[in-house]
Amino acid sequence: MPHDIKEQRIECPHCGHSIRLDLDTSAGDQDYYEECPACCMEMHLNLHIDEYRQKILLGVGSDNEQFF
């Protein structure tokens, strides 16, 4: 697996299903939607690369939640 691909487990904010995501960190910060394979609802994903702390921060929400 390339160095820029990181595996992350999340839970769907709609149904709680456990999902494995492959995050491509080569594109830097990202804001996008993925569909849950269990309930087919969209999840809002916000990926932030914290280079100073060498961490990947992933926010997961549903359409009825707001990101600030």
PDB file of N, H, CA, C and O in Angstrom:
ATOM      1  N   MET A   1       0.846  -1.175   0.000  1.00  0.00           N
ATOM      2  CA  MET A   1       0.000   0.000   0.000  1.00  0.00           C
ATOM      3  C   MET A   1       0.894   1.242   0.000  1.00  0.00           C
ATOM      4  O   MET A   1       1.796   1.334   0.832  1.00  0.00           O
ATOM      5  N   PRO A   2       0.671   2.203  -0.910  1.00  0.00           N
ATOM      6  CA  PRO A   2       1.493   3.406  -0.944  1.00  0.00           C
ATOM      7  C   PRO A   2       1.431   4.182   0.369  1.00  0.00           C
ATOM      8  O   PRO A   2       0.468   4.071   1.128  1.00  0.00           O
ATOM      9  N   HIS A   3       2.464   4.962   0.618  1.00  0.00           N
ATOM     10  H   HIS A   3       3.246   5.052   0.002  1.00  0.00           H
ATOM     11  CA  HIS A   3       2.581   5.744   1.844  1.00  0.00           C
ATOM     12  C   HIS A   3       1.454   6.762   1.989  1.00  0.00           C
ATOM     13  O   HIS A   3       1.085   7.100   3.114  1.00  0.00           O
ATOM     14  N   ASP A   4       0.890   7.264   0.873  1.00  0.00           N
ATOM     15  H   ASP A   4       1.189   6.989  -0.040  1.00  0.00           H
ATOM     16  CA  ASP A   4      -0.141   8.293   0.923  1.00  0.00           C
ATOM     17  C   ASP A   4      -1.542   7.733   1.157  1.00  0.00           C
ATOM     18  O   ASP A   4      -2.491   8.506   1.285  1.00  0.00           O
ATOM     19  N   ILE A   5      -1.695   6.421   1.217  1.00  0.00           N
ATOM     20  H   ILE A   5      -0.924   5.793   1.113  1.00  0.00           H
ATOM     21  CA  ILE A   5      -2.993   5.804   1.460  1.00  0.00           C
ATOM     22  C   ILE A   5      -3.021   5.303   2.905  1.00  0.00           C
ATOM     23  O   ILE A   5      -2.177   4.507   3.316  1.00  0.00           O
ATOM     24  N   LYS A   6      -3.999   5.782   3.661  1.00  0.00           N
ATOM     25  H   LYS A   6      -4.684   6.429   3.328  1.00  0.00           H
ATOM     26  CA  LYS A   6      -4.149   5.380   5.061  1.00  0.00           C
ATOM     27  C   LYS A   6      -5.507   4.719   5.240  1.00  0.00           C
ATOM     28  O   LYS A   6      -6.513   5.198   4.716  1.00  0.00           O
ATOM     29  N   GLU A   7      -5.533   3.628   5.976  1.00  0.00           N
ATOM     30  H   GLU A   7      -4.716   3.239   6.402  1.00  0.00           H
ATOM     31  CA  GLU A   7      -6.790   2.935   6.261  1.00  0.00           C
ATOM     32  C   GLU A   7      -7.392   3.485   7.543  1.00  0.00           C
ATOM     33  O   GLU A   7      -6.686   3.691   8.530  1.00  0.00           O
ATOM     34  N   GLN A   8      -8.698   3.721   7.525  1.00  0.00           N
ATOM     35  H   GLN A   8      -9.272   3.553   6.723  1.00  0.00           H
ATOM     36  CA  GLN A   8      -9.392   4.256   8.697  1.00  0.00           C
ATOM     37  C   GLN A   8     -10.741   3.565   8.844  1.00  0.00           C
ATOM     38  O   GLN A   8     -11.452   3.384   7.856  1.00  0.00           O
ATOM     39  N   ARG A   9     -11.098   3.181  10.048  1.00  0.00           N
ATOM     40  H   ARG A   9     -10.520   3.328  10.851  1.00  0.00           H
ATOM     41  CA  ARG A   9     -12.426   2.626  10.321  1.00  0.00           C
ATOM     42  C   ARG A   9     -13.284   3.736  10.911  1.00  0.00           C
ATOM     43  O   ARG A   9     -12.859   4.462  11.809  1.00  0.00           O
ATOM     44  N   ILE A  10     -14.505   3.853  10.386  1.00  0.00           N
ATOM     45  H   ILE A  10     -14.851   3.263   9.656  1.00  0.00           H
ATOM     46  CA  ILE A  10     -15.455   4.843  10.891  1.00  0.00           C
ATOM     47  C   ILE A  10     -16.796   4.164  11.099  1.00  0.00           C
ATOM     48  O   ILE A  10     -16.992   3.025  10.676  1.00  0.00           O
ATOM     49  N   GLU A  11     -17.718   4.858  11.747  1.00  0.00           N
ATOM     50  H   GLU A  11     -17.558   5.783  12.091  1.00  0.00           H
ATOM     51  CA  GLU A  11     -19.090   4.397  11.876  1.00  0.00           C
ATOM     52  C   GLU A  11     -19.986   5.354  11.124  1.00  0.00           C
ATOM     53  O   GLU A  11     -19.804   6.569  11.195  1.00  0.00           O
ATOM     54  N   CYS A  12     -20.958   4.809  10.400  1.00  0.00           N
ATOM     55  H   CYS A  12     -21.106   3.822  10.343  1.00  0.00           H
ATOM     56  CA  CYS A  12     -21.920   5.632   9.682  1.00  0.00           C
ATOM     57  C   CYS A  12     -22.706   6.459  10.703  1.00  0.00           C
ATOM     58  O   CYS A  12     -23.208   5.901  11.679  1.00  0.00           O
ATOM     59  N   PRO A  13     -22.824   7.783  10.500  1.00  0.00           N
ATOM     60  CA  PRO A  13     -23.582   8.611  11.448  1.00  0.00           C
ATOM     61  C   PRO A  13     -25.087   8.355  11.376  1.00  0.00           C
ATOM     62  O   PRO A  13     -25.829   8.797  12.254  1.00  0.00           O
ATOM     63  N   HIS A  14     -25.543   7.655  10.350  1.00  0.00           N
ATOM     64  H   HIS A  14     -24.941   7.296   9.637  1.00  0.00           H
ATOM     65  CA  HIS A  14     -26.969   7.369  10.186  1.00  0.00           C
ATOM     66  C   HIS A  14     -27.359   6.045  10.838  1.00  0.00           C
ATOM     67  O   HIS A  14     -28.309   5.992  11.620  1.00  0.00           O
ATOM     68  N   CYS A  15     -26.615   4.959  10.512  1.00  0.00           N
ATOM     69  H   CYS A  15     -25.843   5.002   9.877  1.00  0.00           H
ATOM     70  CA  CYS A  15     -27.029   3.620  10.961  1.00  0.00           C
ATOM     71  C   CYS A  15     -26.027   2.951  11.904  1.00  0.00           C
ATOM     72  O   CYS A  15     -26.336   1.910  12.484  1.00  0.00           O
ATOM     73  N   GLY A  16     -24.832   3.529  12.067  1.00  0.00           N
ATOM     74  H   GLY A  16     -24.581   4.375  11.595  1.00  0.00           H
ATOM     75  CA  GLY A  16     -23.845   2.964  12.980  1.00  0.00           C
ATOM     76  C   GLY A  16     -23.009   1.835  12.393  1.00  0.00           C
ATOM     77  O   GLY A  16     -22.185   1.248  13.094  1.00  0.00           O
ATOM     78  N   HIS A  17     -23.212   1.524  11.113  1.00  0.00           N
ATOM     79  H   HIS A  17     -23.881   2.001  10.543  1.00  0.00           H
ATOM     80  CA  HIS A  17     -22.455   0.449  10.451  1.00  0.00           C
ATOM     81  C   HIS A  17     -20.963   0.796  10.431  1.00  0.00           C
ATOM     82  O   HIS A  17     -20.597   1.934  10.138  1.00  0.00           O
ATOM     83  N   SER A  18     -20.109  -0.171  10.737  1.00  0.00           N
ATOM     84  H   SER A  18     -20.407  -1.095  10.975  1.00  0.00           H
ATOM     85  CA  SER A  18     -18.659   0.027  10.709  1.00  0.00           C
ATOM     86  C   SER A  18     -18.162  -0.086   9.269  1.00  0.00           C
ATOM     87  O   SER A  18     -18.465  -1.052   8.569  1.00  0.00           O
ATOM     88  N   ILE A  19     -17.399   0.908   8.843  1.00  0.00           N
ATOM     89  H   ILE A  19     -17.153   1.692   9.412  1.00  0.00           H
ATOM     90  CA  ILE A  19     -16.932   1.002   7.457  1.00  0.00           C
ATOM     91  C   ILE A  19     -15.420   1.191   7.456  1.00  0.00           C
ATOM     92  O   ILE A  19     -14.880   1.929   8.280  1.00  0.00           O
ATOM     93  N   ARG A  20     -14.736   0.516   6.522  1.00  0.00           N
ATOM     94  H   ARG A  20     -15.175  -0.084   5.852  1.00  0.00           H
ATOM     95  CA  ARG A  20     -13.303   0.710   6.336  1.00  0.00           C
ATOM     96  C   ARG A  20     -13.107   1.622   5.139  1.00  0.00           C
ATOM     97  O   ARG A  20     -13.583   1.333   4.041  1.00  0.00           O
ATOM     98  N   LEU A  21     -12.399   2.736   5.358  1.00  0.00           N
ATOM     99  H   LEU A  21     -12.012   2.971   6.250  1.00  0.00           H
ATOM    100  CA  LEU A  21     -12.107   3.679   4.290  1.00  0.00           C
ATOM    101  C   LEU A  21     -10.613   3.704   4.010  1.00  0.00           C
ATOM    102  O   LEU A  21      -9.801   3.614   4.931  1.00  0.00           O
ATOM    103  N   ASP A  22     -10.255   3.824   2.750  1.00  0.00           N
ATOM    104  H   ASP A  22     -10.915   3.897   2.002  1.00  0.00           H
ATOM    105  CA  ASP A  22      -8.882   4.095   2.361  1.00  0.00           C
ATOM    106  C   ASP A  22      -8.796   5.581   2.056  1.00  0.00           C
ATOM    107  O   ASP A  22      -9.418   6.057   1.106  1.00  0.00           O
ATOM    108  N   LEU A  23      -8.032   6.315   2.852  1.00  0.00           N
ATOM    109  H   LEU A  23      -7.526   5.928   3.623  1.00  0.00           H
ATOM    110  CA  LEU A  23      -7.906   7.763   2.696  1.00  0.00           C
ATOM    111  C   LEU A  23      -6.652   8.082   1.901  1.00  0.00           C
ATOM    112  O   LEU A  23      -5.554   7.666   2.267  1.00  0.00           O
ATOM    113  N   ASP A  24      -6.817   8.816   0.820  1.00  0.00           N
ATOM    114  H   ASP A  24      -7.709   9.154   0.523  1.00  0.00           H
ATOM    115  CA  ASP A  24      -5.690   9.255  -0.003  1.00  0.00           C
ATOM    116  C   ASP A  24      -5.252  10.619   0.497  1.00  0.00           C
ATOM    117  O   ASP A  24      -5.912  11.626   0.241  1.00  0.00           O
ATOM    118  N   THR A  25      -4.131  10.648   1.213  1.00  0.00           N
ATOM    119  H   THR A  25      -3.595   9.830   1.421  1.00  0.00           H
ATOM    120  CA  THR A  25      -3.665  11.895   1.815  1.00  0.00           C
ATOM    121  C   THR A  25      -2.783  12.711   0.883  1.00  0.00           C
ATOM    122  O   THR A  25      -2.350  13.803   1.251  1.00  0.00           O
ATOM    123  N   SER A  26      -2.506  12.206  -0.319  1.00  0.00           N
ATOM    124  H   SER A  26      -2.858  11.319  -0.618  1.00  0.00           H
ATOM    125  CA  SER A  26      -1.622  12.912  -1.250  1.00  0.00           C
ATOM    126  C   SER A  26      -2.245  14.209  -1.767  1.00  0.00           C
ATOM    127  O   SER A  26      -1.525  15.100  -2.216  1.00  0.00           O
ATOM    128  N   ALA A  27      -3.576  14.325  -1.708  1.00  0.00           N
ATOM    129  H   ALA A  27      -4.161  13.601  -1.343  1.00  0.00           H
ATOM    130  CA  ALA A  27      -4.263  15.524  -2.213  1.00  0.00           C
ATOM    131  C   ALA A  27      -4.432  16.592  -1.139  1.00  0.00           C
ATOM    132  O   ALA A  27      -5.042  17.628  -1.402  1.00  0.00           O
ATOM    133  N   GLY A  28      -3.915  16.368   0.050  1.00  0.00           N
ATOM    134  H   GLY A  28      -3.420  15.526   0.264  1.00  0.00           H
ATOM    135  CA  GLY A  28      -4.041  17.356   1.125  1.00  0.00           C
ATOM    136  C   GLY A  28      -5.432  17.341   1.738  1.00  0.00           C
ATOM    137  O   GLY A  28      -6.118  16.319   1.715  1.00  0.00           O
ATOM    138  N   ASP A  29      -5.851  18.494   2.293  1.00  0.00           N
ATOM    139  H   ASP A  29      -5.294  19.324   2.311  1.00  0.00           H
ATOM    140  CA  ASP A  29      -7.158  18.599   2.928  1.00  0.00           C
ATOM    141  C   ASP A  29      -8.253  18.339   1.901  1.00  0.00           C
ATOM    142  O   ASP A  29      -8.152  18.755   0.747  1.00  0.00           O
ATOM    143  N   GLN A  30      -9.303  17.643   2.339  1.00  0.00           N
ATOM    144  H   GLN A  30      -9.385  17.305   3.277  1.00  0.00           H
ATOM    145  CA  GLN A  30     -10.395  17.282   1.434  1.00  0.00           C
ATOM    146  C   GLN A  30     -11.727  17.392   2.160  1.00  0.00           C
ATOM    147  O   GLN A  30     -11.806  17.221   3.377  1.00  0.00           O
ATOM    148  N   ASP A  31     -12.768  17.679   1.394  1.00  0.00           N
ATOM    149  H   ASP A  31     -12.704  17.818   0.406  1.00  0.00           H
ATOM    150  CA  ASP A  31     -14.131  17.778   1.892  1.00  0.00           C
ATOM    151  C   ASP A  31     -15.014  17.094   0.849  1.00  0.00           C
ATOM    152  O   ASP A  31     -15.166  17.606  -0.260  1.00  0.00           O
ATOM    153  N   TYR A  32     -15.597  15.946   1.191  1.00  0.00           N
ATOM    154  H   TYR A  32     -15.474  15.530   2.092  1.00  0.00           H
ATOM    155  CA  TYR A  32     -16.344  15.185   0.198  1.00  0.00           C
ATOM    156  C   TYR A  32     -17.401  14.311   0.861  1.00  0.00           C
ATOM    157  O   TYR A  32     -17.496  14.251   2.087  1.00  0.00           O
ATOM    158  N   TYR A  33     -18.196  13.630   0.029  1.00  0.00           N
ATOM    159  H   TYR A  33     -18.119  13.678  -0.966  1.00  0.00           H
ATOM    160  CA  TYR A  33     -19.258  12.748   0.496  1.00  0.00           C
ATOM    161  C   TYR A  33     -18.986  11.317   0.061  1.00  0.00           C
ATOM    162  O   TYR A  33     -18.498  11.078  -1.043  1.00  0.00           O
ATOM    163  N   GLU A  34     -19.303  10.371   0.930  1.00  0.00           N
ATOM    164  H   GLU A  34     -19.701  10.565   1.827  1.00  0.00           H
ATOM    165  CA  GLU A  34     -19.248   8.935   0.644  1.00  0.00           C
ATOM    166  C   GLU A  34     -20.615   8.367   0.987  1.00  0.00           C
ATOM    167  O   GLU A  34     -21.306   8.883   1.865  1.00  0.00           O
ATOM    168  N   GLU A  35     -21.001   7.311   0.298  1.00  0.00           N
ATOM    169  H   GLU A  35     -20.440   6.892  -0.416  1.00  0.00           H
ATOM    170  CA  GLU A  35     -22.270   6.650   0.585  1.00  0.00           C
ATOM    171  C   GLU A  35     -22.025   5.434   1.464  1.00  0.00           C
ATOM    172  O   GLU A  35     -21.115   4.649   1.200  1.00  0.00           O
ATOM    173  N   CYS A  36     -22.828   5.273   2.504  1.00  0.00           N
ATOM    174  H   CYS A  36     -23.568   5.911   2.719  1.00  0.00           H
ATOM    175  CA  CYS A  36     -22.729   4.112   3.381  1.00  0.00           C
ATOM    176  C   CYS A  36     -23.182   2.875   2.614  1.00  0.00           C
ATOM    177  O   CYS A  36     -24.261   2.887   2.022  1.00  0.00           O
ATOM    178  N   PRO A  37     -22.386   1.807   2.607  1.00  0.00           N
ATOM    179  CA  PRO A  37     -22.787   0.600   1.884  1.00  0.00           C
ATOM    180  C   PRO A  37     -23.959  -0.134   2.539  1.00  0.00           C
ATOM    181  O   PRO A  37     -24.595  -0.965   1.891  1.00  0.00           O
ATOM    182  N   ALA A  38     -24.255   0.152   3.798  1.00  0.00           N
ATOM    183  H   ALA A  38     -23.739   0.828   4.324  1.00  0.00           H
ATOM    184  CA  ALA A  38     -25.337  -0.539   4.503  1.00  0.00           C
ATOM    185  C   ALA A  38     -26.683   0.165   4.324  1.00  0.00           C
ATOM    186  O   ALA A  38     -27.678  -0.483   3.998  1.00  0.00           O
ATOM    187  N   CYS A  39     -26.726   1.494   4.534  1.00  0.00           N
ATOM    188  H   CYS A  39     -25.918   2.020   4.799  1.00  0.00           H
ATOM    189  CA  CYS A  39     -28.008   2.206   4.499  1.00  0.00           C
ATOM    190  C   CYS A  39     -28.147   3.130   3.287  1.00  0.00           C
ATOM    191  O   CYS A  39     -29.207   3.720   3.075  1.00  0.00           O
ATOM    192  N   CYS A  40     -27.076   3.258   2.490  1.00  0.00           N
ATOM    193  H   CYS A  40     -26.215   2.780   2.663  1.00  0.00           H
ATOM    194  CA  CYS A  40     -27.060   4.082   1.262  1.00  0.00           C
ATOM    195  C   CYS A  40     -27.259   5.570   1.512  1.00  0.00           C
ATOM    196  O   CYS A  40     -27.580   6.305   0.579  1.00  0.00           O
ATOM    197  N   MET A  41     -27.080   6.032   2.739  1.00  0.00           N
ATOM    198  H   MET A  41     -26.820   5.435   3.498  1.00  0.00           H
ATOM    199  CA  MET A  41     -27.164   7.458   3.055  1.00  0.00           C
ATOM    200  C   MET A  41     -25.777   8.084   2.881  1.00  0.00           C
ATOM    201  O   MET A  41     -24.754   7.423   3.059  1.00  0.00           O
ATOM    202  N   GLU A  42     -25.770   9.360   2.532  1.00  0.00           N
ATOM    203  H   GLU A  42     -26.602   9.896   2.388  1.00  0.00           H
ATOM    204  CA  GLU A  42     -24.499  10.051   2.336  1.00  0.00           C
ATOM    205  C   GLU A  42     -23.907  10.496   3.670  1.00  0.00           C
ATOM    206  O   GLU A  42     -24.613  10.963   4.564  1.00  0.00           O
ATOM    207  N   MET A  43     -22.593  10.336   3.772  1.00  0.00           N
ATOM    208  H   MET A  43     -22.020   9.957   3.045  1.00  0.00           H
ATOM    209  CA  MET A  43     -21.834  10.800   4.938  1.00  0.00           C
ATOM    210  C   MET A  43     -20.926  11.925   4.462  1.00  0.00           C
ATOM    211  O   MET A  43     -20.292  11.816   3.413  1.00  0.00           O
ATOM    212  N   HIS A  44     -20.863  12.998   5.229  1.00  0.00           N
ATOM    213  H   HIS A  44     -21.377  13.087   6.082  1.00  0.00           H
ATOM    214  CA  HIS A  44     -19.989  14.124   4.926  1.00  0.00           C
ATOM    215  C   HIS A  44     -18.651  13.869   5.608  1.00  0.00           C
ATOM    216  O   HIS A  44     -18.582  13.736   6.830  1.00  0.00           O
ATOM    217  N   LEU A  45     -17.586  13.801   4.805  1.00  0.00           N
ATOM    218  H   LEU A  45     -17.642  13.909   3.813  1.00  0.00           H
ATOM    219  CA  LEU A  45     -16.242  13.557   5.336  1.00  0.00           C
ATOM    220  C   LEU A  45     -15.390  14.801   5.143  1.00  0.00           C
ATOM    221  O   LEU A  45     -15.357  15.381   4.058  1.00  0.00           O
ATOM    222  N   ASN A  46     -14.707  15.202   6.197  1.00  0.00           N
ATOM    223  H   ASN A  46     -14.734  14.730   7.079  1.00  0.00           H
ATOM    224  CA  ASN A  46     -13.814  16.345   6.161  1.00  0.00           C
ATOM    225  C   ASN A  46     -12.448  15.865   6.645  1.00  0.00           C
ATOM    226  O   ASN A  46     -12.261  15.572   7.826  1.00  0.00           O
ATOM    227  N   LEU A  47     -11.495  15.790   5.710  1.00  0.00           N
ATOM    228  H   LEU A  47     -11.647  16.028   4.751  1.00  0.00           H
ATOM    229  CA  LEU A  47     -10.152  15.284   5.991  1.00  0.00           C
ATOM    230  C   LEU A  47      -9.186  16.460   6.115  1.00  0.00           C
ATOM    231  O   LEU A  47      -9.099  17.303   5.222  1.00  0.00           O
ATOM    232  N   HIS A  48      -8.467  16.504   7.228  1.00  0.00           N
ATOM    233  H   HIS A  48      -8.538  15.819   7.953  1.00  0.00           H
ATOM    234  CA  HIS A  48      -7.472  17.556   7.450  1.00  0.00           C
ATOM    235  C   HIS A  48      -6.143  16.900   7.797  1.00  0.00           C
ATOM    236  O   HIS A  48      -6.076  16.030   8.665  1.00  0.00           O
ATOM    237  N   ILE A  49      -5.093  17.324   7.112  1.00  0.00           N
ATOM    238  H   ILE A  49      -5.148  18.031   6.406  1.00  0.00           H
ATOM    239  CA  ILE A  49      -3.742  16.828   7.376  1.00  0.00           C
ATOM    240  C   ILE A  49      -3.046  17.841   8.287  1.00  0.00           C
ATOM    241  O   ILE A  49      -2.814  18.984   7.891  1.00  0.00           O
ATOM    242  N   ASP A  50      -2.718  17.416   9.501  1.00  0.00           N
ATOM    243  H   ASP A  50      -2.907  16.488   9.822  1.00  0.00           H
ATOM    244  CA  ASP A  50      -1.995  18.262  10.441  1.00  0.00           C
ATOM    245  C   ASP A  50      -0.521  17.877  10.342  1.00  0.00           C
ATOM    246  O   ASP A  50      -0.059  16.972  11.038  1.00  0.00           O
ATOM    247  N   GLU A  51       0.209  18.568   9.476  1.00  0.00           N
ATOM    248  H   GLU A  51      -0.166  19.302   8.911  1.00  0.00           H
ATOM    249  CA  GLU A  51       1.616  18.225   9.235  1.00  0.00           C
ATOM    250  C   GLU A  51       2.493  18.511  10.448  1.00  0.00           C
ATOM    251  O   GLU A  51       3.476  17.807  10.678  1.00  0.00           O
ATOM    252  N   TYR A  52       2.149  19.538  11.226  1.00  0.00           N
ATOM    253  H   TYR A  52       1.350  20.110  11.039  1.00  0.00           H
ATOM    254  CA  TYR A  52       2.944  19.890  12.406  1.00  0.00           C
ATOM    255  C   TYR A  52       2.941  18.745  13.417  1.00  0.00           C
ATOM    256  O   TYR A  52       3.989  18.387  13.954  1.00  0.00           O
ATOM    257  N   ARG A  53       1.765  18.170  13.676  1.00  0.00           N
ATOM    258  H   ARG A  53       0.914  18.461  13.239  1.00  0.00           H
ATOM    259  CA  ARG A  53       1.647  17.071  14.642  1.00  0.00           C
ATOM    260  C   ARG A  53       1.725  15.702  13.977  1.00  0.00           C
ATOM    261  O   ARG A  53       1.678  14.673  14.651  1.00  0.00           O
ATOM    262  N   GLN A  54       1.845  15.694  12.647  1.00  0.00           N
ATOM    263  H   GLN A  54       1.883  16.530  12.099  1.00  0.00           H
ATOM    264  CA  GLN A  54       1.911  14.469  11.848  1.00  0.00           C
ATOM    265  C   GLN A  54       0.713  13.567  12.134  1.00  0.00           C
ATOM    266  O   GLN A  54       0.859  12.380  12.425  1.00  0.00           O
ATOM    267  N   LYS A  55      -0.488  14.173  12.041  1.00  0.00           N
ATOM    268  H   LYS A  55      -0.606  15.138  11.805  1.00  0.00           H
ATOM    269  CA  LYS A  55      -1.729  13.445  12.275  1.00  0.00           C
ATOM    270  C   LYS A  55      -2.716  13.723  11.150  1.00  0.00           C
ATOM    271  O   LYS A  55      -2.652  14.750  10.474  1.00  0.00           O
ATOM    272  N   ILE A  56      -3.626  12.779  10.972  1.00  0.00           N
ATOM    273  H   ILE A  56      -3.679  11.945  11.521  1.00  0.00           H
ATOM    274  CA  ILE A  56      -4.730  12.932  10.029  1.00  0.00           C
ATOM    275  C   ILE A  56      -5.997  13.066  10.859  1.00  0.00           C
ATOM    276  O   ILE A  56      -6.297  12.207  11.687  1.00  0.00           O
ATOM    277  N   LEU A  57      -6.737  14.139  10.638  1.00  0.00           N
ATOM    278  H   LEU A  57      -6.493  14.837   9.965  1.00  0.00           H
ATOM    279  CA  LEU A  57      -7.984  14.363  11.358  1.00  0.00           C
ATOM    280  C   LEU A  57      -9.132  14.163  10.379  1.00  0.00           C
ATOM    281  O   LEU A  57      -9.155  14.776   9.312  1.00  0.00           O
ATOM    282  N   LEU A  58     -10.090  13.304  10.739  1.00  0.00           N
ATOM    283  H   LEU A  58     -10.072  12.806  11.606  1.00  0.00           H
ATOM    284  CA  LEU A  58     -11.218  13.007   9.867  1.00  0.00           C
ATOM    285  C   LEU A  58     -12.507  13.283  10.614  1.00  0.00           C
ATOM    286  O   LEU A  58     -12.803  12.649  11.626  1.00  0.00           O
ATOM    287  N   GLY A  59     -13.275  14.244  10.099  1.00  0.00           N
ATOM    288  H   GLY A  59     -13.035  14.759   9.276  1.00  0.00           H
ATOM    289  CA  GLY A  59     -14.596  14.533  10.639  1.00  0.00           C
ATOM    290  C   GLY A  59     -15.639  13.810   9.810  1.00  0.00           C
ATOM    291  O   GLY A  59     -15.596  13.854   8.580  1.00  0.00           O
ATOM    292  N   VAL A  60     -16.579  13.143  10.470  1.00  0.00           N
ATOM    293  H   VAL A  60     -16.614  13.107  11.469  1.00  0.00           H
ATOM    294  CA  VAL A  60     -17.633  12.397   9.780  1.00  0.00           C
ATOM    295  C   VAL A  60     -18.968  12.911  10.299  1.00  0.00           C
ATOM    296  O   VAL A  60     -19.197  12.968  11.507  1.00  0.00           O
ATOM    297  N   GLY A  61     -19.849  13.285   9.367  1.00  0.00           N
ATOM    298  H   GLY A  61     -19.663  13.238   8.386  1.00  0.00           H
ATOM    299  CA  GLY A  61     -21.151  13.788   9.773  1.00  0.00           C
ATOM    300  C   GLY A  61     -22.220  13.416   8.752  1.00  0.00           C
ATOM    301  O   GLY A  61     -21.930  12.856   7.695  1.00  0.00           O
ATOM    302  N   SER A  62     -23.444  13.738   9.093  1.00  0.00           N
ATOM    303  H   SER A  62     -23.680  14.193   9.952  1.00  0.00           H
ATOM    304  CA  SER A  62     -24.557  13.514   8.184  1.00  0.00           C
ATOM    305  C   SER A  62     -25.034  14.866   7.672  1.00  0.00           C
ATOM    306  O   SER A  62     -24.604  15.905   8.173  1.00  0.00           O
ATOM    307  N   ASP A  63     -25.905  14.865   6.694  1.00  0.00           N
ATOM    308  H   ASP A  63     -26.255  14.021   6.286  1.00  0.00           H
ATOM    309  CA  ASP A  63     -26.405  16.116   6.123  1.00  0.00           C
ATOM    310  C   ASP A  63     -27.148  16.956   7.132  1.00  0.00           C
ATOM    311  O   ASP A  63     -27.195  18.178   6.994  1.00  0.00           O
ATOM    312  N   ASN A  64     -27.740  16.328   8.158  1.00  0.00           N
ATOM    313  H   ASN A  64     -27.701  15.335   8.269  1.00  0.00           H
ATOM    314  CA  ASN A  64     -28.489  17.104   9.121  1.00  0.00           C
ATOM    315  C   ASN A  64     -27.614  17.629  10.262  1.00  0.00           C
ATOM    316  O   ASN A  64     -28.121  18.245  11.199  1.00  0.00           O
ATOM    317  N   GLU A  65     -26.312  17.389  10.186  1.00  0.00           N
ATOM    318  H   GLU A  65     -25.900  16.888   9.425  1.00  0.00           H
ATOM    319  CA  GLU A  65     -25.375  17.951  11.150  1.00  0.00           C
ATOM    320  C   GLU A  65     -24.603  19.056  10.449  1.00  0.00           C
ATOM    321  O   GLU A  65     -24.449  19.030   9.228  1.00  0.00           O
ATOM    322  N   GLN A  66     -24.123  20.014  11.203  1.00  0.00           N
ATOM    323  H   GLN A  66     -24.248  20.035  12.195  1.00  0.00           H
ATOM    324  CA  GLN A  66     -23.374  21.113  10.617  1.00  0.00           C
ATOM    325  C   GLN A  66     -21.924  21.069  11.061  1.00  0.00           C
ATOM    326  O   GLN A  66     -21.615  20.705  12.195  1.00  0.00           O
ATOM    327  N   PHE A  67     -21.039  21.448  10.145  1.00  0.00           N
ATOM    328  H   PHE A  67     -21.290  21.745   9.224  1.00  0.00           H
ATOM    329  CA  PHE A  67     -19.615  21.572  10.457  1.00  0.00           C
ATOM    330  C   PHE A  67     -19.306  23.044  10.650  1.00  0.00           C
ATOM    331  O   PHE A  67     -19.742  23.882   9.861  1.00  0.00           O
ATOM    332  N   PHE A  68     -18.557  23.363  11.692  1.00  0.00           N
ATOM    333  H   PHE A  68     -18.203  22.682  12.333  1.00  0.00           H
ATOM    334  CA  PHE A  68     -18.150  24.752  11.924  1.00  0.00           C
ATOM    335  C   PHE A  68     -16.655  24.855  11.895  1.00  0.00           C
ATOM    336  O   PHE A  68     -16.107  25.943  12.069  1.00  0.00           O
TER     337      PHE A  68
END
